[in-house]
Amino acid sequence: MMARLDELDRKILRALQTDAGQSLDEIARQVGSSKTPVWNRIRKMREAGVMGPSTVLVDPEALGLGTCFFVLIRTSEHEAGWQQRFLAALRARPEVQEAHRLAGEIDYILKVRVANARAYDVFYQALISEVRVFNVTALLSMEEIKSETALPI
């Protein structure tokens, strides 16, 4: 269910998406309010599930994880047990930054972040040893052109 947000809530969310580490005073100044109402709105939005936990965005290049693969997976298995094993395998692999179940010819797409092609192969070998898949296609991202975490609110 979609949360009801007014313009002040949206301004607060935009400020937090830009930098969640800024002070309440700074957010209040940006949105044209005072600290207490801003804090109350943030608390209410957290309680309503509009916002999850605050995290830090880390530069993958700085940690030697500059290689990104998009992995397309087709499977002939569609039973609940297979899907549970597959999802557990994905959740256990920190290299998988995103995983989506798709409509169409491809069943799943993964965003996998690793150090290099050899590290991807280690990931791939581990994945196919845990669950059976029909076809895997790995696409190497040559350049990240745009990456946003902020939603267009």
HELIX and SHEET records of a PDB file:
HELIX    1   1 GLU A    7  THR A   18  1                                  12    
HELIX    2   2 LEU A   24  VAL A   31  1                                   8    
HELIX    3   3 LYS A   35  GLU A   47  1                                  13    
HELIX    4   4 GLU A   61  LEU A   63  5                                   3    
HELIX    5   5 ALA A   80  ALA A   92  1                                  13    
HELIX    6   6 ALA A  117  GLU A  130  1                                  14    
SHEET    1   A 4 VAL A  96  ARG A 101  0                                        
SHEET    2   A 4 TYR A 108  VAL A 114 -1                                        
SHEET    3   A 4 THR A  67  ARG A  74 -1                                        
SHEET    4   A 4 ASN A 135  LEU A 140 -1                                        
END                                                                             
